[in-house]
Every structure is written in C-alpha cells, then in structure tokens.
Amino acid sequence: MDGDGALTCGRWLRRPENLNLVVLAKSSSRRRSSSSAATKSTIEIFSYDSVTASLSSSPLVWSVIEDGEAVSIAAHPSGDEFVCSTSSGDCLLFKLSDQETDVKLLSEVLPSLQGVGVQKCIAFSIDGSRLATGGVDGHLRIFEWPGMRVVLDEPRAHKSFRDMDFSLDSAFLASTSTDGTARIWNASEGVPVTNLRRNSDEQIELCCFSQDGTRPFLFCTMQKGDKALTGVWDMSTWDKIGHKKLLKKPASAISTSIDGKYLALGSRDGDLSVVEVKKMEFRHYSRRLHPGTPIASLEFCPSERVVLTTSSQWGPIVTKLTVPKDWKGAASLPHSCIRVSKPCRMATLRPACSLVFGISHIVLHVLFAVRLILESPGTKDQDVYTRFTNN
C-alpha cells in the first residue's frame, strides 16, 4: 500500500479453488487549507500468494470513498461482495466482478443504511442470509440479505457497540458493549434471548462463536481487574463454563479458524496468540507482531493455516502459523457450483448455487441443533470443560 494514510480495517475474500483475495481500507488526509483537512478512504483489493504467504505489492483494483473514511468491513461468505461502514454515517456495498482480464469493483449506497450514524460493527451470518450492524450509539439492526427486510431494529441494544458475531448455524447473534455487558439475540426471529451472566468485577469485551459444529461454545474476552481472561459460555444453556488466562495482556481482536480447531487473540500492544480449542493449549505465539500498536482486525485465511492481522501503524501482516498442516478445507460454501472464468481471477455464481447453498444451510442448521440437544458436559467435550475454571 503506497502513499500516506493509516490502514483502518481488512478482511479475506474467499474465492473458488482456494484463490483468496484481501480487501483493505486505508484512510488519507488531503489538505484543503493550513487549518483543515478532508479525510477520505480507499478500498483496495490485493491478491494472495499461498506459496510465499504474502499479498501482492500493488492492488488489483481500488475505489475511493468520497465522504468520510472506512470504519469496518464485513465480507459476504460468497466472496463476491462486502459492506463497508464509514465515518460519515453511511454504509456502502461493494461488488466484485471480472470482465475479460480485469477485476472490477463496483460500489453503491445501501438506502436502509444511509445516514444511520457510525456503525462500529458489521457482520454477515455464516449462511449469508443476514446482515447485522451495531452503532456507536448502541443501535442494533438485523436485515435479511440481500432483500434488506428489517428483522430487528433495536435503538437501545447497548450503550455503545464493541463487538458482534454470528453462530455457526446463523441462528444467534452475540454482541458486546463498551460498558462490559453482552447480549444474545435470535437472528431469525429478531428478538433478544438473554444477557450473558458475569460477575460484578468482570467486563466482557470481545465475542466469537466456536466454528467446528461439535462444540457449541461462545468465547468472550474479559477483564477482571487487571487480569485479561477468556471466558466460555455453553450455547445450550448460555451458562458460563469458566475462564482461562490465554493472553497475559488485554485483547483487541479475536477470531476462530473456519474449521473451528484454533482460536486466535490479538493484544493491544501487537502480540498474536493462537491456541488449539480442543486442548486449550498454545500452538503459536508472535510477540510484537505489530510493535506497540493494537491489532485492529484479525482473521484466519479461509483455506490455509494463515492469519491476516492489521494495525494503523504497521498495516497488513500475513502470518503463517506454526501448527499442523491438517487443513481439509471449509464447507461454508459449495465451491462445486462456482465457475471460474479465468485462472487465478474472479468467479461468478451459477444460478443453481443459491439453491444448493440454501439446502446445505438447512442441513447444517438441523445437525447443529441436534448437537446442541445431545451434547452436554461430561461427554465428548469433557476435555474442553475441564480446562476452564470459575475461580
């Protein structure tokens, strides 16, 4: 990324045949006079080289946000589009398309999310049927995608949003607030489910659902006095199982791998820690990956044991993890129904993809619900439960 400006956020864009891209948002200030400056953002798409585990030196395509700077980005599971919230209070939809040998990036304003204020959090559900936004003003909105029918409009969901995440079956949305509280929402019916219970001296900060479909947990980073902890809640009861000290420092970002085997935490001074979920043991640690700067975004590559981290000072960093190479691929989207028009280029979905995608989601939803009913502490997840404490 050339030129002046700070990186504000970044995300993987999953492509067919494991040819992944990365979208980055960079802010830049252009002086109007000696006393004022106009801030703009550029949205840039980079290719990823799996051999060298690095991003391309220059973007494939880019677009300029004329009003305000990018705040947060949510990529649709298909990898064909993403939504970006801006400091001007609007949300923009960007669509990728390939024409001959060129990659095109088209943008449009989402009327339902125009002039709604700064959206700190944006997230697509795992099945791509829901879009959720959480504002700095505490306003929660959940829409059907792509029709944008309102599922939930709750102005007083939180004091101010800090983080949010959808469950693997897309049925639940977890959200956290700057005041240390956390809530669970039914994303299908648009109603609150519960407030996560916590001790009076605990502040819940970040949230992330397990992703392997066999361990229905919700992970949350917490502050208990001066201790940085990671808590775990059972999704069948929403009771807290316990907590563990996985990162000695307060976390600024959290993510799980798509196959659910690993949980990653980024610290406020630039460290990266990765643990194996089943055993809750460290498998990778990068000290001072972003020296002295909070890791702003953290995400696993959709198809490899690689992590993308970003920070305002050090930009994007791709880290190859020192963990077993046992990747078998992700199953959130049936790539057999994706047609690649050019090698190493973009893809377009066949009309049948939406049908196959919907059927696969229904099957996933049923299997996940069965596991929620059948699994309980003391059976196959005993190893996970015994590695946490409530002390």
Rosetta blueprint (number, residue, H / E / L):
1 M L
2 D L
3 G L
4 D L
5 G L
6 A E
7 L E
8 T E
9 C E
10 G E
11 R E
12 W E
13 L E
14 R L
15 R L
16 P H
17 E H
18 N H
19 L L
20 N L
21 L E
22 V E
23 V E
24 L E
25 A E
26 K E
27 S E
28 S E
29 S E
30 R E
31 R E
32 R E
33 S E
34 S L
35 S L
36 S E
37 A E
38 A E
39 T E
40 K E
41 S E
42 T E
43 I E
44 E E
45 I E
46 F E
47 S E
48 Y E
49 D E
50 S L
51 V L
52 T L
53 A L
54 S E
55 L E
56 S L
57 S L
58 S L
59 P L
60 L L
61 V E
62 W E
63 S E
64 V E
65 I E
66 E L
67 D L
68 G E
69 E L
70 A E
71 V E
72 S E
73 I E
74 A E
75 A E
76 H L
77 P L
78 S L
79 G L
80 D L
81 E E
82 F E
83 V E
84 C E
85 S E
86 T E
87 S L
88 S L
89 G L
90 D L
91 C E
92 L E
93 L E
94 F E
95 K E
96 L E
97 S E
98 D E
99 Q E
100 E L
101 T L
102 D E
103 V E
104 K E
105 L E
106 L E
107 S E
108 E E
109 V E
110 L L
111 P H
112 S H
113 L H
114 Q L
115 G L
116 V L
117 G L
118 V L
119 Q E
120 K E
121 C E
122 I E
123 A E
124 F E
125 S L
126 I L
127 D L
128 G L
129 S L
130 R E
131 L E
132 A E
133 T E
134 G E
135 G E
136 V L
137 D L
138 G L
139 H L
140 L E
141 R E
142 I E
143 F E
144 E E
145 W L
146 P L
147 G L
148 M L
149 R L
150 V E
151 V E
152 L E
153 D E
154 E E
155 P L
156 R L
157 A L
158 H L
159 K L
160 S L
161 F E
162 R E
163 D E
164 M E
165 D E
166 F E
167 S L
168 L L
169 D L
170 S L
171 A L
172 F E
173 L E
174 A E
175 S E
176 T E
177 S E
178 T L
179 D L
180 G L
181 T L
182 A E
183 R E
184 I E
185 W E
186 N E
187 A L
188 S L
189 E L
190 G L
191 V E
192 P E
193 V E
194 T E
195 N E
196 L L
197 R L
198 R L
199 N L
200 S L
201 D L
202 E E
203 Q E
204 I E
205 E E
206 L E
207 C E
208 C E
209 F E
210 S L
211 Q L
212 D L
213 G L
214 T L
215 R L
216 P L
217 F E
218 L E
219 F E
220 C E
221 T E
222 M E
223 Q E
224 K E
225 G L
226 D L
227 K E
228 A E
229 L E
230 T E
231 G E
232 V E
233 W E
234 D E
235 M L
236 S L
237 T L
238 W L
239 D E
240 K E
241 I E
242 G E
243 H E
244 K E
245 K L
246 L L
247 L L
248 K L
249 K L
250 P L
251 A E
252 S E
253 A E
254 I E
255 S E
256 T E
257 S L
258 I L
259 D L
260 G L
261 K L
262 Y E
263 L E
264 A E
265 L E
266 G E
267 S E
268 R L
269 D L
270 G L
271 D L
272 L E
273 S E
274 V E
275 V E
276 E E
277 V L
278 K L
279 K L
280 M L
281 E E
282 F E
283 R E
284 H E
285 Y E
286 S E
287 R L
288 R L
289 L L
290 H L
291 P L
292 G L
293 T L
294 P L
295 I L
296 A L
297 S E
298 L E
299 E E
300 F E
301 C L
302 P L
303 S L
304 E L
305 R L
306 V E
307 V E
308 L E
309 T E
310 T E
311 S E
312 S L
313 Q L
314 W L
315 G E
316 P E
317 I E
318 V E
319 T E
320 K E
321 L L
322 T L
323 V L
324 P L
325 K L
326 D L
327 W L
328 K L
329 G L
330 A L
331 A L
332 S L
333 L L
334 P L
335 H H
336 S H
337 C H
338 I E
339 R E
340 V E
341 S L
342 K L
343 P L
344 C L
345 R L
346 M L
347 A E
348 T E
349 L E
350 R L
351 P L
352 A H
353 C H
354 S H
355 L H
356 V H
357 F H
358 G H
359 I H
360 S H
361 H H
362 I H
363 V H
364 L H
365 H H
366 V H
367 L H
368 F H
369 A H
370 V H
371 R H
372 L H
373 I H
374 L H
375 E L
376 S L
377 P L
378 G L
379 T L
380 K L
381 D L
382 Q H
383 D H
384 V H
385 Y H
386 T L
387 R L
388 F L
389 T E
390 N L
391 N L
